Amino acid sequence: MKSRIYLDHAATTPVSDAARTALVEALGLTGNPSSVHGGGRAANALLEGARDTVARFAGVAPEHVVFTSGGTEAIALASNGARLAGPTRPRLLVGATEHSAVLQARDDVVLLPVDGDGQIDLAALRAALSEGPALVAVQAANNETGVIQSLAEVAALVRDADCLL
């Protein structure tokens, strides 16, 4: 029997045994985590325990962890809720090859060109960052082309411009 080599982790990663066990445990609970009855308190304890675990992993405070229903919702929340100094939301700079959920997150997206290899044009990014506050959205690895961005260079430019990535 041939062993299977799965190469589509950018789209879906097989569920680990630990995740499957946790899911089955959670499915056994009935209760709104916002309710004060026993079932609600049990659901809330499970939810907050998961938030604490993710926070520890990410090195942030639990109140900075927000769970969403999926990638598109998370992108919309980040791109529309991000703030730098003051109440004005920053411009949204995105690579021309970004996922459609990012490209359609706002109606004022500023497209950054990519080169022939699909890499963000760093000179164009630098120029766009010089125009003021910005949130930069760059896929680490493109799910269709497999291009892996040089995030360290992107992050350095964004950090130097005092913007968000």
Stockholm file with secondary structure:
# STOCKHOLM 1.0

chainA/1-165         MKSRIYLDHAATTPVSDAARTALVEALGLTGNPSSVHGGGRAANALLEGARDTVARFAGVAPEHVVFTSGGTEAIALASNGARLAGPTRPRLLVGATEHSAVLQARDDVVLLPVDGDGQIDLAALRAALSEGPALVAVQAANNETGVIQSLAEVAALVRDADCLL
#=GR chainA/1-165 SS CCCCCCCCTTTCCCCCHHHHHHHHHHHTCCSCTTCCSHHHHHHHHHHHHHHHHHHHHHTSCGGGCCCCSSHHHHHHHHHHHCCCSSSSCCEEEEETTCCHHHHTSCTTCEEECBCTTSCBCHHHHHHHHTTSCEEEECCSBCTTTCCBCCHHHHHHHHHHTTCBC
#=GC SS_cons         CCCCCCCCTTTCCCCCHHHHHHHHHHHTCCSCTTCCSHHHHHHHHHHHHHHHHHHHHHTSCGGGCCCCSSHHHHHHHHHHHCCCSSSSCCEEEEETTCCHHHHTSCTTCEEECBCTTSCBCHHHHHHHHTTSCEEEECCSBCTTTCCBCCHHHHHHHHHHTTCBC
//
